[in-house]
């Protein structure tokens, strides 16, 4: 069954993509979202100081996760671990390509 992602899952996906800096297109495709969703969530993340907008040229813009955003991503990871979603228990949340919401500590996202 194809379930819709929660707001928290979408935010976690976007923050993960922005850890190394990313443009709108990369965030949109990596987080598997529409342009209108991207605009909505980027506005939210920017207004809550979870990402920062860095102009690296004209008109090139990159988005980077802030310290506050990194903290949120770590907290999401802790919650997912506590609820044991990663091991097939609970509802099993992933970003659509087999990765759960980890944070660079060897037990979560990415290779």
C-alpha positions as CSV (number, residue, x, y, z in Angstrom):
1,X,0.0,0.0,0.0
2,X,1.3,3.4,-0.9
3,X,1.0,5.7,2.1
4,X,1.5,9.5,2.0
5,X,4.4,10.9,4.0
6,X,3.9,13.0,7.0
7,X,5.1,16.6,7.3
8,X,7.9,15.5,9.5
9,X,9.0,12.9,7.0
10,X,9.1,15.5,4.2
11,X,11.0,17.9,6.4
12,X,13.5,15.2,7.4
13,X,14.0,14.3,3.7
14,X,14.6,18.0,2.8
15,X,17.0,18.6,5.7
16,X,19.0,15.5,4.8
17,X,19.4,16.7,1.2
18,X,20.5,20.1,2.5
19,X,23.2,18.9,4.8
20,X,25.9,19.4,2.1
21,X,24.0,22.2,0.4
22,X,21.6,21.8,-2.5
23,X,19.6,23.9,-4.9
24,X,15.8,23.8,-5.3
25,X,15.9,21.2,-8.1
26,X,18.1,18.8,-6.2
27,X,15.9,19.1,-3.1
28,X,12.7,18.7,-5.1
29,X,13.9,15.5,-6.8
30,X,15.8,14.0,-3.9
31,X,12.9,14.5,-1.5
32,X,10.4,13.4,-4.1
33,X,8.1,16.4,-4.0
34,X,6.3,18.7,-6.4
35,X,7.4,22.3,-7.0
36,X,4.5,23.7,-5.0
37,X,5.3,21.4,-2.0
38,X,9.0,22.6,-2.3
39,X,8.0,26.2,-2.2
40,X,5.7,25.7,0.8
41,X,8.2,23.7,2.8
42,X,11.2,25.8,1.9
43,X,9.3,28.8,3.3
44,X,8.6,27.0,6.5
45,X,12.2,25.8,6.9
46,X,13.6,29.2,6.2
47,X,11.2,31.0,8.5
48,X,12.0,28.6,11.4
49,X,15.8,29.0,10.8
50,X,16.2,25.3,9.9
51,X,17.9,26.0,6.6
52,X,19.7,29.0,5.3
53,X,19.6,30.4,1.8
54,X,23.1,31.2,0.4
55,X,23.5,33.0,-2.9
56,X,26.6,31.6,-4.6
57,X,26.1,33.5,-7.8
58,X,23.5,35.2,-9.9
59,X,20.9,33.6,-9.9
60,X,22.4,30.5,-8.3
61,X,21.1,29.8,-4.7
62,X,21.9,27.0,-2.4
63,X,20.2,25.9,0.7
64,X,22.2,24.6,3.7
65,X,20.9,23.1,6.9
66,X,21.5,25.3,10.0
67,X,22.7,24.1,13.4
68,X,19.1,24.2,14.5
69,X,18.1,22.1,11.5
70,X,20.8,19.5,12.2
71,X,19.5,19.3,15.8
72,X,16.0,18.7,14.5
73,X,17.2,16.0,12.2
74,X,19.0,14.2,15.1
75,X,15.9,14.5,17.2
76,X,13.8,12.9,14.4
77,X,16.3,10.1,14.2
78,X,16.1,9.5,18.0
79,X,12.3,9.4,17.8
80,X,12.3,6.9,14.9
81,X,14.8,4.7,16.8
82,X,12.7,4.8,20.0
83,X,9.6,3.8,18.1
84,X,11.6,1.1,16.3
85,X,10.2,2.1,12.8
86,X,13.5,1.0,11.2
87,X,13.2,-2.7,12.1
88,X,9.8,-3.3,10.5
89,X,8.0,-2.7,13.7
90,X,5.5,0.1,13.8
91,X,4.6,1.7,10.5
92,X,8.0,1.7,8.9
93,X,9.0,5.1,7.7
94,X,11.5,5.6,5.0
95,X,12.3,8.1,2.4
96,X,11.1,5.9,-0.4
97,X,14.5,4.4,-1.3
98,X,15.1,2.2,1.7
99,X,16.7,4.7,4.0
100,X,15.3,5.6,7.3
101,X,15.9,9.0,9.0
102,X,19.4,8.6,10.2
103,X,22.0,11.3,10.6
104,X,25.5,10.4,9.5
105,X,26.3,8.3,12.5
106,X,26.5,5.0,10.6
107,X,23.0,3.7,11.4
108,X,20.8,5.9,9.3
109,X,20.7,7.7,6.0
110,X,23.0,7.2,3.1
111,X,26.0,5.1,2.3
